[in-house]
Amino acid sequence: MENVERFRLLLEEERDHKQDLLTSLRQDIVSVSVARQDSNVDDEHDPEGSTIAFELSQASALLERSRSGLEQIEAALQRIADGSYGTCAVCGSAIAEGRLEARPWTPFCIDHASGRS
């Protein structure tokens, strides 16, 4: 693949972004958890807004999604290192450059994506 260096740079940039996001989400979760421990407010019955439990659930879901995304990015960088980047993990065909532009971490061509990447 001719543009592998460009995709490596995109993936590294996205990896850095995900790592920053993970750090921020972890800090948010810790802050909310500490605030919850120090509070005697019954947020479950507060009509003014969302509950602390809901906020923690949302942040935890984002954290897990970001972790998963980071794993996919790391796997793509490994495929670049071993020379298999841009090749479908199912059929061995080249992954279209347009697909890699949209999802540079994908290991599947469009025919084999079916919601996996």
N, C-alpha and C positions, 0 to 999 in steps of 0.2 A: 504494500500500500504506500503510495507516494506521500500522503499527507499525515503520516503517523506522528511526526513531530508536533504538528499543529494540534492534533487530538491529545497528545501527551500533555501539552501546555494547558489545554482546556480542562482536562481531567485533574491536573495538579491544582489549577485555580479553583475548581469545584471542590476538590478535597479540602483545600484550605478554608473555603467558605463553610463547608460542613463541619469541620473541626471547630471553627469559631462558634458556629451555631450550637454545637453540642456543649461547649463550655458555657455559653450563655444560658442554655436551657437547664443545665445542671445547677447553675447558680440560682436561677429562678425557682427551681424546685426546692432547693435548700432554704431559700429565703421564705417561701410560702410555708414550708413545713415548720420552720422556726417560729414564724408569726402565728401559726395555728397553735403551736404548743404554748406560746405565751399569752394566748387570748382565751377569754372565757365567753366570747361571743357565740351565740347559737346561729351560725351562718346557714344552717340547713333550713331555717325558717325565716330568713331575712328576705322580705319582699322587694328590697332595693336592688337586687342584682344576683349575679351568679354566685354559687357557693365556692368555698375554698376547695372542697372536694372536687368540684367540677373543674376548677382551674388546674388543680394538680393532675387530674385525669387528662386534660387537654395537653398540658406540658409533657406529661409522660408519653402520650401518644406521639407527639412531635419528636421527642427524644428518640423513641424507638424507630420511627420512620427515618430520621436522620442517621442513626446508627446503621440501619439497613442500606441506606444510600451510600454511606461511606464504605461499607463492605463491597458494594458493587463497583465503586470507583477504584478501590484498591485492587480488586480482581481484574479490572480492565487495565490498570497500570501493569499488573503482572503479565497480562497477555501481550502488552506492548514489549515488555522485557523479554519474553520467551518467543516473540515473533508470530504469535497466533492472533494478534489483534486484527479485527476486521473480517474474521472468518467465522461463519456460523458454527456454533457448538453442536448443532444437530446434524446439518447436512454437509458442512464443510464448504459451502458456497461463500463467495464474497458478500459481505454486508454492504448494501448500497450506501454511498457516501452521505446522501440526504438523511438516511436513517441515523447514521453516526453523528451527523450534525445535530439532530434533534435529541438523541440519546447516546452520547459518546461512550457510555458504560455498558451498552447492550452487548450480550454475547450471541444474539439471535438475529437472523435475517427476518424480514417482514413476514415471510411465509411461516416461520416457526415461532414468532413472537407470542401469539395468542395469549396476551396478558401476562406473560412471564417477566418481561423486562420493564 
